[in-house]
Amino acid sequence: MFFESTGQYWIPLFNIFSDSDLELILANPQHIKNVPGRKTDVKDAEWIAQLGRCGLINQSYILLRSASITLFNSLSSLS
């Protein structure tokens, strides 16, 4: 499963799926070029999936799970 690390939105999903048998790959948005033309979430998701299937996404460094939960809680309190 491929995630793009934009904002804080990826953290809860990543934490939920981290206990599964799925391979989770977090992509740095600066390393992924967006689809040319009008930007939509659907086009972005399709682009990330295509890059992932082709092996073109390098996995980003991820803090320990407890640290990411702490980060999420800290970011949530700022909203």
C-alpha positions in Angstrom: 0.0 0.0 0.0 1.4 3.4 -1.0 0.9 6.6 1.0 1.9 10.1 0.1 3.1 12.0 3.2 1.1 15.2 2.8 0.0 16.9 6.0 -1.1 14.7 8.8 -3.7 12.7 6.9 -1.6 9.6 6.2 -0.7 9.0 9.9 -4.0 7.4 11.1 -4.3 5.1 8.1 -0.7 4.2 8.4 -1.1 3.3 12.1 -4.2 1.2 11.4 -2.5 -0.8 8.6 0.9 -1.1 10.3 -0.4 -4.2 12.2 -1.4 -5.9 9.0 0.6 -8.1 6.6 0.5 -5.4 3.9 3.7 -3.8 2.8 3.4 -0.1 3.5 5.4 2.4 1.6 5.4 6.1 2.5 6.4 8.4 -0.4 7.8 11.8 -0.1 5.6 14.2 -2.2 8.6 16.1 -3.3 9.9 12.9 -5.0 6.7 12.2 -6.8 5.8 14.3 -9.8 2.1 15.1 -10.1 0.0 14.2 -13.1 0.2 17.1 -15.6 -3.1 19.0 -16.0 -5.8 19.5 -13.6 -5.0 18.1 -10.1 -7.5 15.8 -8.4 -7.2 13.3 -5.6 -8.2 10.5 -7.9 -5.5 11.3 -10.5 -2.9 11.6 -7.7 -3.9 8.2 -6.3 -3.8 6.6 -9.7 -0.4 8.2 -10.4 1.0 7.0 -7.0 -0.3 3.5 -7.7 1.3 3.4 -11.1 4.6 4.6 -9.8 4.5 2.0 -7.0 3.7 -0.9 -9.4 6.7 0.1 -11.5 8.9 0.2 -8.4 9.6 4.0 -8.8 8.7 5.0 -5.2 11.5 5.1 -2.6 10.3 4.4 0.9 10.7 7.4 3.3 12.0 7.1 6.8 9.3 6.6 9.3 9.6 7.2 13.0 8.6 4.5 15.5 4.9 3.9 15.6 4.6 5.4 19.1 6.3 8.5 18.0 4.0 8.8 14.9 1.0 8.5 17.2 2.4 11.2 19.4 3.1 13.4 16.4 -0.5 12.9 15.2 -2.0 13.8 18.6 0.2 16.9 18.7 -0.8 18.0 15.2 -4.5 17.3 15.9 -4.4 19.6 19.0 -3.1 22.4 16.8 -6.3 22.4 14.7 
